[in-house]
Amino acid sequence: MAQQVHTQVPGNVWKVMVKPGDAVKSGDTLFILEVMKTEVPHEAEADGTVSAVHIKEGDEAVEEGTLAVEIS
């Protein structure tokens, strides 16, 4: 089943840890947002393969709820 990972809070994309084709396990960190000098990691909720990454390092002012990563 496909999984869509959305940003949980607004912020800047500090680090993207995955790319399309990467295998991930539940709990793996996919990307990290910087929110008011605090790192906010976003994790995979299930095992799968990254099918798309919609954000990139350096993106600024990403809104809460933005589709960031798709996992199939």
Backbone as numpy.savetxt, mean C-alpha at the origin, in Angstrom:
# Nx Ny Nz CAx CAy CAz Cx Cy Cz
-9.40 -14.81 -4.37 -10.25 -13.63 -4.37 -9.36 -12.39 -4.37
-9.69 -11.41 -5.18 -8.90 -10.19 -5.28 -9.06 -9.33 -4.03
-7.97 -8.70 -3.66 -7.97 -7.82 -2.49 -7.52 -6.43 -2.95
-8.22 -5.42 -2.51 -7.83 -4.05 -2.78 -7.39 -3.42 -1.46
-6.22 -2.80 -1.48 -5.69 -2.16 -0.28 -5.78 -0.65 -0.50
-6.54 0.01 0.37 -6.73 1.46 0.30 -5.96 2.14 1.43
-5.60 3.39 1.21 -4.93 4.13 2.28 -5.89 4.31 3.44
-5.37 4.18 4.65 -6.20 4.27 5.84 -6.31 5.70 6.37
-5.33 6.52 6.01 -5.26 7.91 6.47 -4.68 8.75 5.33
-4.91 10.06 5.34 -4.26 10.90 4.33 -2.79 11.09 4.69
-1.93 11.21 3.68 -0.51 11.43 3.95 0.31 11.38 2.68
1.62 11.32 2.86 2.56 11.25 1.74 3.11 9.83 1.66
3.31 9.34 0.44 3.85 8.00 0.26 5.35 8.06 0.50
5.79 7.41 1.58 7.20 7.44 1.94 7.95 6.28 1.29
7.37 5.08 1.32 8.06 3.90 0.79 7.04 2.91 0.25
7.31 2.39 -0.95 6.50 1.31 -1.54 7.38 0.06 -1.54
6.91 -0.98 -0.90 7.72 -2.18 -0.69 7.47 -3.30 -1.71
6.45 -3.13 -2.58 6.08 -4.19 -3.51 5.95 -3.64 -4.92
5.96 -4.58 -5.88 5.73 -4.24 -7.29 4.88 -5.35 -7.89
4.24 -5.09 -9.03 3.43 -6.14 -9.65 4.24 -7.42 -9.85
3.61 -8.53 -9.54 4.25 -9.83 -9.66 4.83 -10.37 -8.36
4.99 -9.50 -7.36 5.52 -9.93 -6.07 4.50 -10.80 -5.33
4.98 -11.88 -4.73 4.14 -12.70 -3.86 4.17 -12.09 -2.46
3.01 -11.99 -1.84 2.94 -11.44 -0.47 2.16 -12.39 0.42
2.45 -12.30 1.69 1.75 -13.09 2.71 0.96 -12.13 3.59
-0.08 -12.64 4.19 -0.87 -11.85 5.13 0.05 -11.24 6.18
-0.06 -9.93 6.40 0.77 -9.24 7.37 2.00 -8.58 6.80
2.35 -8.90 5.54 3.50 -8.24 4.91 3.19 -6.75 4.72
4.18 -5.90 4.96 4.02 -4.47 4.72 4.10 -4.20 3.22
3.08 -3.53 2.68 3.02 -3.22 1.26 3.60 -1.84 0.97
3.25 -0.87 1.82 3.75 0.49 1.65 3.63 1.22 2.97
4.34 2.35 3.06 4.34 3.15 4.28 4.01 4.60 3.92
3.02 5.14 4.61 2.69 6.56 4.46 3.37 7.34 5.58
3.73 8.57 5.28 4.22 9.48 6.31 3.08 10.43 6.63
2.69 10.43 7.90 1.59 11.26 8.36 2.08 12.06 9.56
2.27 13.35 9.36 2.74 14.24 10.43 3.98 13.67 11.10
4.98 13.30 10.30 6.28 12.78 10.77 6.18 11.39 11.40
5.05 10.72 11.23 4.86 9.37 11.76 4.72 8.40 10.59
5.38 7.26 10.67 5.26 6.23 9.64 4.04 5.37 9.91
3.19 5.21 8.88 1.98 4.40 9.01 2.05 3.27 7.97
2.43 2.05 8.41 2.52 0.93 7.47 1.13 0.40 7.10
1.00 -0.06 5.87 -0.22 -0.70 5.39 0.16 -2.12 4.99
-0.60 -3.10 5.46 -0.24 -4.50 5.29 -1.25 -5.26 4.44
-0.77 -6.37 3.89 -1.66 -7.28 3.16 -2.56 -7.99 4.16
-3.81 -8.17 3.79 -4.75 -8.87 4.66 -4.82 -10.36 4.35
-4.27 -10.76 3.20 -4.30 -12.17 2.80 -3.11 -12.46 1.90
-2.79 -13.73 1.73 -1.73 -14.14 0.82 -2.19 -13.89 -0.62
-1.23 -13.64 -1.51 -1.56 -13.48 -2.93 -0.39 -12.91 -3.71
-0.70 -12.46 -4.92 0.29 -11.87 -5.82 -0.14 -10.45 -6.15
0.78 -9.52 -6.03 0.48 -8.12 -6.35 0.18 -8.02 -7.84
-1.01 -7.53 -8.17 -1.39 -7.38 -9.58 -1.26 -5.94 -10.06
-1.32 -4.96 -9.14 -1.18 -3.56 -9.55 -0.79 -2.71 -8.34
0.02 -1.69 -8.61 0.39 -0.70 -7.59 0.02 0.67 -8.17
-0.86 1.38 -7.48 -1.41 2.63 -8.00 -0.78 3.88 -7.38
0.19 3.68 -6.48 0.87 4.80 -5.85 2.36 4.65 -6.11
3.11 5.74 -5.88 4.56 5.66 -6.02 5.22 6.48 -4.92
6.45 6.11 -4.61 7.18 6.85 -3.59 7.25 8.32 -3.99
7.01 9.18 -3.01 7.06 10.62 -3.26 5.70 11.24 -3.55
4.67 10.42 -3.80 3.32 10.99 -3.98 2.96 11.76 -2.72
2.47 12.98 -2.90 2.12 13.82 -1.76 0.62 14.02 -1.66
0.17 14.25 -0.45 -1.23 14.55 -0.15 -2.19 13.50 -0.72
-1.84 12.23 -0.53 -2.72 11.13 -0.93 -3.89 11.11 0.05
-5.09 11.05 -0.47 -6.27 11.09 0.38 -6.57 9.75 1.02
-7.23 9.78 2.15 -7.71 8.56 2.80 -8.65 7.83 1.84
-8.52 6.51 1.76 -9.39 5.72 0.90 -8.91 5.57 -0.52
-7.72 6.09 -0.84 -7.16 5.95 -2.19 -6.78 4.50 -2.44
-7.17 3.96 -3.59 -6.76 2.59 -3.97 -5.26 2.61 -4.20
-4.52 1.82 -3.44 -3.07 1.83 -3.50 -2.49 0.57 -4.16
-2.96 -0.60 -3.73 -2.41 -1.86 -4.20 -3.54 -2.86 -4.43
-3.41 -3.65 -5.49 -4.35 -4.74 -5.75 -3.59 -6.06 -5.68
-4.20 -7.02 -5.01 -3.60 -8.34 -4.84 -4.60 -9.38 -5.32
-4.09 -10.33 -6.13 -4.99 -11.40 -6.61 -4.54 -12.74 -6.08
